[in-house]
Amino acid sequence: MLTLPDPHPVRKQLQHLLVRGVAWVRGGLTPEGGMGCYGLERNAYALAGLEMPETAHEACALFVPVQPPYQAWDIAVCQLDEIHLALVLEPPRGFHIAACTNGLAQFSLRSAPWKRTFQRCMRYGDFICD
């Protein structure tokens, strides 16, 4: 089991990107070129020193569904036009990037849109305590 990384430095970096503006690009992996929802998660995990696979499909095997209470670094899964991922950093709040928000944005699992579309949270398997 890994020690849960401190989410605060990553939150600060994501807030900086939020102010700077990061475009949503389907499948994008970098803030400079634009990011998709998995690109945001992959980038945030990299900022914390954790390397994630290049594709969401590959990463899926590393995450397991969890029940509340949710914790920092959980991935919220919701249904917009398609499956959408968001990073929980300060439960119930976090960051996501989508076409419907015109790029990087903050969210809360308690807000009405997220309550309507939320399906589950997933946790990186190495953060699970048996």
Secondary structure, DSSP 8 states (H G I E B T S, - for coil): ------HHHHHHHHHHHHHH---B-TT-EETTTEE-HHHHHHHHHHHTT----SSHHHHHTTEEEE-SS--TT-EEEEESSSEEEEEEEETTEEEEEEGGGTEEEEEETTSHHHHHHEEEEEEEGGG---
